[in-house]
Amino acid sequence: MILIVVPVMLGAQNKSSFEFGGGVSFMDKMTKDGDGGGHNAMILYGEYRYNVRKGLSLAAQYQLMPNWSDTLIGVDEDGYNMLASKGVTQALNILAEYNPFSGSVVSPFFGVGAGPQYDFAKLSDGHSWKKWGFDLHCRAGLELFRHLRLTFGHHHYCSHIFRAAQPAYYVSAGWVF
């Protein structure tokens, strides 16, 4: 009986994992519609990853990027700047990732994905600003000791199909369970 169960258990081992972490995002502009300067925001994320086969995995990632600083997001009808005071960006991405040396002490990984993104901010005039868009996501990094992941990523936020995307870069650290 043990000879039958052990190979099944070893085959099921490490098929899926969870990762939780955080980091910093360096955004060019909060919206492509505005002409404000760049700003930084904190990133918190959770990810479920399923290993399709050795080195290849599919993941679903939720990112939350709260922004507590005032950020210029545009100009109103009277020519005054509209400031966002406390905004938040949320993204849900489906990712494919390749880890050529999975299971090694140090292994690089590369991933691409996409998904919806939602932005919300309170404006200085008391109104709220909401926008749905599409997020294109690329990332690369190192996995250390099969648990600690250091990631450099690039988001392209597309709010309109025929407009240029807005870039955002981030660095993060996460722990894999």
C-alpha positions in Angstrom: 0.0 0.0 0.0 2.8 2.4 0.9 4.5 1.8 -2.4 1.4 3.0 -4.2 0.7 6.0 -2.0 4.3 7.5 -1.9 4.6 8.1 -5.7 1.2 9.7 -5.8 2.1 12.0 -2.9 5.4 12.9 -4.4 3.7 13.7 -7.8 1.1 15.9 -6.1 3.8 17.7 -4.1 4.3 21.4 -5.0 1.6 21.5 -7.6 0.2 24.7 -6.3 1.4 27.5 -4.1 0.4 30.8 -2.6 2.5 34.0 -2.5 2.0 37.1 -0.5 4.1 40.2 -0.6 4.5 43.9 -1.1 6.7 46.5 -2.7 6.8 49.9 -4.3 5.4 51.1 -7.6 6.9 53.9 -9.6 4.2 55.4 -11.9 4.7 57.9 -14.7 1.2 59.4 -14.4 -1.9 58.4 -12.5 -3.9 58.7 -15.7 -3.1 59.2 -19.4 -5.8 61.8 -19.5 -4.0 64.1 -17.0 -0.6 65.7 -17.4 0.5 65.4 -13.8 3.9 64.3 -12.6 4.8 60.8 -11.5 4.2 59.4 -8.1 5.1 56.3 -6.1 2.6 54.0 -4.4 2.8 51.0 -2.1 1.8 47.5 -3.6 0.3 44.7 -1.6 -0.5 41.5 -3.5 -1.6 37.9 -3.2 -1.2 35.2 -5.8 -2.3 31.6 -6.4 0.1 29.7 -8.7 -0.5 26.3 -10.2 2.5 24.4 -11.6 1.4 22.9 -14.9 4.7 21.1 -15.4 8.2 21.6 -14.1 9.2 25.2 -14.9 5.8 26.4 -16.2 3.0 27.8 -14.0 -0.2 29.7 -14.3 -1.2 32.2 -11.7 -4.0 34.5 -10.6 -2.8 37.6 -8.9 -4.7 40.4 -7.0 -2.8 43.7 -6.5 -3.8 46.6 -4.3 -2.0 49.9 -4.7 -3.1 52.5 -2.2 -1.9 56.1 -2.7 -2.1 58.4 0.2 -0.3 61.4 -1.4 -1.9 64.2 -3.4 -1.4 63.5 -7.1 -2.2 65.9 -10.0 -4.6 64.0 -12.3 -5.8 66.7 -14.6 -7.3 70.2 -15.1 -11.0 71.0 -14.5 -13.2 73.2 -16.7 -12.0 76.4 -14.9 -8.3 75.6 -15.5 -7.6 74.6 -12.0 -5.6 71.5 -11.2 -7.6 68.6 -9.7 -5.7 66.7 -7.0 -6.4 63.2 -5.9 -6.2 62.8 -2.1 -6.2 59.2 -1.2 -6.7 57.0 -4.2 -6.5 53.2 -4.8 -5.7 51.0 -7.8 -6.7 47.4 -7.9 -5.7 44.9 -10.5 -6.5 41.2 -11.1 -4.1 39.5 -13.5 -3.9 36.1 -15.0 -0.2 35.2 -15.5 1.9 32.6 -17.2 5.4 32.2 -15.8 8.5 30.3 -16.8 11.1 29.2 -14.1 13.8 27.3 -16.0 15.6 26.1 -12.8 12.6 25.6 -10.5 13.5 23.8 -7.4 17.1 25.2 -7.3 18.4 27.3 -4.4 18.5 30.4 -6.8 16.3 30.3 -9.8 15.3 33.1 -12.2 11.7 33.5 -13.4 9.9 35.4 -16.2 6.2 36.0 -16.5 3.6 37.8 -18.6 -0.1 38.4 -18.1 -3.1 40.6 -18.3 -6.4 41.5 -16.6 -8.8 44.3 -15.5 -7.7 47.3 -13.5 -9.9 49.7 -11.4 -8.8 53.1 -10.2 -10.6 55.2 -7.6 -9.6 58.6 -6.2 -11.2 61.4 -4.1 -10.7 64.7 -5.9 -9.9 68.0 -4.2 -13.3 69.4 -5.3 -15.1 66.7 -3.3 -16.0 64.5 -6.2 -14.9 61.0 -6.8 -13.0 59.7 -9.9 -13.4 56.1 -11.1 -11.9 54.4 -14.1 -11.8 50.9 -15.4 -9.0 49.7 -17.7 -6.9 46.8 -18.9 -3.6 46.0 -17.4 -0.7 44.3 -19.3 1.8 42.8 -17.0 5.5 41.6 -17.4 7.8 40.5 -14.6 11.1 39.0 -13.9 13.0 38.1 -10.8 14.7 35.6 -8.6 13.4 32.9 -6.4 15.7 32.2 -3.4 15.5 29.0 -1.4 12.1 28.1 -3.0 10.3 30.6 -0.8 11.6 34.2 -1.1 10.8 35.9 -4.4 12.3 39.3 -5.5 10.5 40.7 -8.5 10.9 43.6 -10.9 7.7 44.2 -12.9 6.2 46.5 -15.5 2.6 47.3 -15.9 0.9 49.0 -18.9 -2.4 50.5 -18.0 -4.7 50.8 -21.1 -7.8 52.9 -20.4 -8.7 53.3 -24.1 -8.1 50.7 -26.9 -6.5 53.1 -29.3 -4.4 55.2 -26.9 -0.9 54.7 -25.7 -0.6 52.7 -22.5 0.6 54.3 -19.2 3.7 52.6 -17.8 4.3 51.7 -14.2 7.3 49.9 -12.8 7.5 48.1 -9.5 9.9 46.1 -7.2 8.5 43.7 -4.6 9.4 40.9 -2.3 7.1 38.0 -1.6 7.0 34.8 0.4 5.8 31.5 -1.2 3.8 29.1 0.9 
